[in-house]
C-alpha cells in the first residue's frame, strides 16, 4: 500500500530532469514558465499638472544640457536666481576666459581686422589733342580697415608748358555701410589756375550690380556754391591680362561760379574707353580715347579764356597701385 501511494505521489509531483537524462530518454523536461506580462505604461504627467501637485513628473533619462545648465523645465520651481547667460565661446568652459578673449581679439585682427593701405592711380596719362597736348591724373590712397578708413583723393589736368589748369585734393573719412558701399565725408581744396575754394564733401562709392564701380559726391564751398559729380566705370576682361575699361563722368553746378569758370546746370561731361595690359596686377600701361564736352556758361567761359569746349583726345598712360 505504501509503495502504491509513493508511486502515485512520484507521478503527480514533477521531478527534476537534467538535460543529459532527457537526452537519453530517462525523463521529460518540464515546460518553461511563461514570461510575465509587461507592465502597463505609466501615465504621462504634463509639466503644468506636476506644478499644481496633481501628479509627479517622471525623471528624464537624458537631461538636456546647454553650456552645462539643465533646461528650464527640469529645474525646480521657486525663487532661485536665473543661471548665468551662456557664452558664445565654448572654449571658455575649459580655458581661462580672459586668455580666450585675448586670443579672440588677435584672431579677428589677423583675419580682416588689421589696418591696411593702398595707393592707386586709376588714370595717369598724356592726352594728344588737336593743336594742344595735355595731361591728366586721377588717383587716391587710403589707410584703415574694412569699416573705417582715411581716404585722400586727387585729380587734375593741364596742358604741357602751362600751369595746371584745374586740380583738387580731398581728405575724407570713409565708413562702410554694407559689403559693397561706403559713405564718405570730409573736405576738398581746389588748387591750380582757378579760384582756390574749400568745400565740404559728402559722397558715396561702391560696387553696383553687374560689377560697375560707381562714385558720387556733393560739394558745398565756403562761398555757398553747390557742385556735384558722378562717375562710373567697368572692367571688361578680354583675357586674364587684357582689359577694356569704359568710363563716364558728369559734373554739375547749382549756380554759376565765375571764379572757377563753372556754369550752372550740366557743366561738363566725359566718356572714354581705355584698353590696358596688366604686365603685373600692380602695373598696366594702356591706350585709349577720351571725349569731353563743356556746356552752357562753362563753354562760354572756356571760349572767353581762349580755350576749347571739348573734343576727342588720344590717351596714353599707365594704371598702377601699391
C-alpha positions in Angstrom: 0.0 0.0 0.0 2.8 2.4 0.9 4.6 1.5 -2.3 1.5 2.4 -4.4 1.0 5.7 -2.6 4.6 6.5 -3.1 4.4 5.8 -6.9 1.2 8.0 -7.2 3.0 10.8 -5.4 6.0 10.5 -7.7 3.8 10.6 -10.8 1.8 13.7 -9.6 4.9 15.6 -8.5 7.1 16.8 -11.3 10.7 15.7 -11.0 13.8 17.5 -12.0 15.1 16.2 -15.3 18.7 17.2 -16.1 19.4 17.8 -19.8 21.7 14.8 -20.0 18.9 12.4 -18.7 16.4 14.0 -21.1 18.8 13.3 -24.0 18.9 9.5 -23.0 15.0 9.3 -22.7 15.0 8.7 -19.0 12.7 11.6 -18.3 10.9 14.6 -19.9 12.0 18.2 -19.0 9.3 20.4 -17.5 7.8 23.2 -19.7 9.4 26.6 -19.2 7.4 29.1 -17.1 5.5 31.7 -19.1 7.1 35.2 -19.3 5.5 37.7 -17.1 3.1 40.2 -18.8 4.7 43.7 -19.4 3.7 46.3 -17.0 1.3 48.9 -18.4 2.9 52.2 -19.3 2.9 54.9 -16.6 0.5 57.7 -17.3 2.1 60.9 -18.6 2.3 63.9 -16.4 2.3 67.3 -18.1 4.6 70.0 -16.5 1.7 72.2 -15.6 -0.1 69.4 -13.8 3.1 68.5 -11.9 3.5 72.2 -10.9 -0.1 72.0 -9.3 0.7 68.8 -7.4 -1.8 66.6 -9.4 0.9 64.2 -10.4 4.7 63.6 -10.3 6.7 64.1 -13.5 8.9 61.2 -14.5 12.7 61.9 -14.3 14.3 62.4 -17.7 16.7 59.7 -18.7 18.9 62.1 -20.7 18.7 65.6 -19.3 19.1 68.3 -21.8 22.3 70.3 -21.4 23.3 73.6 -22.8 26.6 75.1 -21.7 26.4 72.8 -18.6 22.9 74.0 -17.4 19.7 71.9 -17.5 16.6 73.1 -19.3 14.1 75.3 -17.6 11.5 72.5 -17.4 14.0 70.4 -15.4 14.9 73.0 -12.8 12.8 73.1 -9.6 10.1 75.8 -9.3 10.9 78.6 -6.9 12.7 81.9 -6.5 16.1 80.6 -7.4 18.2 83.2 -9.3 18.4 82.6 -13.1 21.5 80.9 -14.4 24.3 82.9 -16.0 23.9 83.8 -19.6 25.7 81.3 -21.9 28.9 82.5 -23.6 29.4 82.4 -27.3 32.8 80.8 -26.8 32.5 77.1 -25.9 36.2 77.0 -25.1 35.6 79.3 -22.0 34.3 76.2 -20.3 37.7 74.6 -20.4 40.2 77.5 -20.6 40.7 80.8 -18.8 38.0 83.3 -20.3 40.5 86.2 -20.1 43.0 84.3 -22.2 40.3 83.2 -24.7 39.1 86.8 -25.0 42.7 87.9 -25.9 43.0 85.1 -28.4 39.7 86.0 -30.0 40.7 89.7 -30.5 44.0 88.6 -32.0 42.2 86.2 -34.4 39.8 88.9 -35.5 42.7 91.3 -36.2 44.6 88.7 -38.2 41.6 87.7 -40.3 40.4 91.0 -41.6 40.6 93.4 -38.6 44.1 94.6 -39.3 44.9 98.1 -40.7 45.7 98.1 -44.4 46.6 100.6 -47.1 46.7 101.1 -50.8 47.8 103.9 -53.2 46.3 103.6 -56.7 46.5 105.7 -59.8 43.4 105.0 -61.9 44.4 107.5 -64.6 47.9 108.9 -65.3 48.1 109.8 -68.9 49.2 112.1 -71.6 46.4 113.3 -74.0 47.2 114.1 -77.6 44.6 116.6 -78.8 44.1 118.7 -81.9 46.5 121.5 -81.6 47.3 121.3 -77.8 48.6 118.3 -75.9 48.0 117.9 -72.2 48.0 115.5 -69.3 45.6 114.2 -66.6 45.7 112.3 -63.4 43.1 110.7 -61.1 44.1 108.6 -58.0 43.7 108.0 -54.4 45.3 106.5 -51.3 43.6 105.0 -48.2 44.5 103.7 -44.8 42.3 101.7 -42.4 40.3 98.6 -42.0 37.2 97.0 -43.5 34.8 99.5 -41.8 36.7 102.8 -41.1 39.2 104.4 -43.5 41.0 107.6 -44.2 40.9 108.4 -47.9 43.0 111.0 -49.8 41.9 111.7 -53.4 43.4 113.9 -56.1 42.7 114.7 -59.7 43.6 117.4 -62.2 44.5 118.3 -65.7 46.5 120.8 -67.7 48.4 121.5 -70.9 52.1 120.9 -71.4 54.1 124.0 -71.0 51.4 125.8 -68.9 50.2 126.0 -65.3 47.9 123.3 -64.0 44.5 124.3 -65.3 42.4 122.6 -62.6 43.3 120.3 -59.7 41.9 119.3 -56.3 42.8 117.3 -53.2 40.2 115.7 -50.9 40.7 114.3 -47.4 37.8 112.0 -46.5 36.6 109.7 -43.7 35.0 106.6 -45.3 32.6 104.3 -43.4 31.4 101.0 -44.8 27.6 100.7 -44.7 27.4 97.2 -46.3 29.8 94.9 -48.0 29.7 96.9 -51.3 29.1 100.6 -50.4 31.0 103.3 -48.4 29.8 106.7 -47.2 32.4 109.4 -47.3 32.6 112.8 -45.7 35.4 115.4 -45.5 36.9 118.4 -47.2 38.1 119.4 -50.7 40.7 122.0 -51.6 41.0 123.4 -55.1 44.4 124.3 -56.4 45.7 125.3 -59.8 44.9 128.3 -62.0 41.3 128.7 -60.9 39.8 130.1 -57.7 41.2 128.2 -54.6 38.0 127.3 -52.9 37.4 125.0 -50.0 34.4 122.6 -50.0 32.7 120.3 -47.6 32.2 116.9 -49.2 29.6 114.2 -48.8 29.8 111.2 -51.1 29.2 107.6 -51.7 31.2 105.0 -53.6 30.8 101.3 -54.2 30.2 98.4 -56.5 26.8 98.4 -58.2 25.1 95.3 -59.6 26.9 93.7 -62.6 30.3 95.0 -61.2 30.1 98.7 -62.1 32.3 100.9 -60.0 30.3 104.0 -59.0 31.2 107.2 -57.3 29.1 110.3 -56.5 29.7 113.4 -54.4 28.2 116.7 -53.3 30.4 119.7 -52.7 29.5 122.8 -50.6 32.0 125.6 -50.9 33.0 128.2 -48.3 31.1 130.7 -50.5 27.9 128.7 -50.6 28.4 127.2 -54.0 26.9 123.7 -54.5 28.5 121.3 -57.0 28.0 117.6 -57.8 29.9 114.9 -59.6 29.0 111.4 -60.7 31.3 108.9 -62.4 31.3 105.2 -63.2 33.5 102.6 -65.0 33.6 98.9 -65.7 36.4 96.5 -66.2 35.6 94.1 -69.1 38.2 91.3 -69.2 39.1 90.2 -72.7 41.8 87.9 -71.4 43.3 87.4 -68.0 45.7 90.4 -68.7 43.9 92.4 -71.4 41.1 94.6 -70.0 38.9 97.2 -71.6 37.5 99.9 -69.4 34.7 102.2 -70.5 34.3 105.3 -68.2 31.9 108.2 -67.9 31.9 111.3 -65.7 29.4 114.2 -65.3 29.9 117.5 -63.4 27.0 119.7 -62.3 26.6 123.0 -60.5 23.6 124.6 -58.8 24.6 128.1 -59.9 27.3 130.0 -61.9 30.7 130.1 -60.3 32.6 132.6 -62.4 35.8 132.4 -60.3 36.1 128.7 -61.1 34.8 129.1 -64.6 31.8 126.9 -64.0 28.3 127.5 -65.2 25.0 126.3 -63.7 23.5 123.0 -64.7 25.4 120.3 -66.5 28.8 122.0 -66.7 30.8 119.1 -68.4 30.6 115.5 -69.4 33.3 113.0 -70.4 33.3 109.5 -71.9 36.3 107.3 -72.6 37.4 103.8 -73.4 40.9 102.6 -72.3 42.5 99.3 -73.2 45.2 98.2 -70.7 47.5 95.2 -70.5 48.5 94.1 -67.0 52.2 93.3 -67.1 51.6 92.7 -63.4 48.5 93.3 -61.4 50.1 96.3 -60.0 51.3 97.8 -63.3 49.3 98.1 -66.5 50.0 100.5 -69.4 47.0 101.5 -71.5 45.9 103.2 -74.7 42.5 104.8 -75.3 40.3 107.6 -76.5 38.7 110.3 -74.4 35.8 112.6 -75.4 35.0 115.7 -73.4 32.4 118.5 -73.8 31.6 121.7 -71.8 28.1 123.0 -71.7 26.3 126.3 -71.1 28.1 129.0 -69.3 31.1 126.7 -68.7 31.6 126.6 -72.5 31.3 130.4 -72.7 33.9 130.8 -70.0 36.2 128.5 -71.9 35.9 130.3 -75.2 36.4 133.7 -73.5 39.6 132.4 -72.0 40.8 131.2 -75.4 40.2 127.5 -74.8 38.1 125.0 -76.5 34.7 123.5 -75.5 35.8 119.9 -75.8 36.8 117.3 -78.3 38.4 113.9 -78.7 41.9 113.0 -77.4 44.2 110.0 -77.7 45.2 108.8 -74.2 48.5 107.1 -73.5 49.0 106.2 -69.8 49.5 103.7 -67.1 47.4 102.4 -64.2 49.4 101.4 -61.2 48.9 100.6 -57.5 50.9 99.6 -54.5 
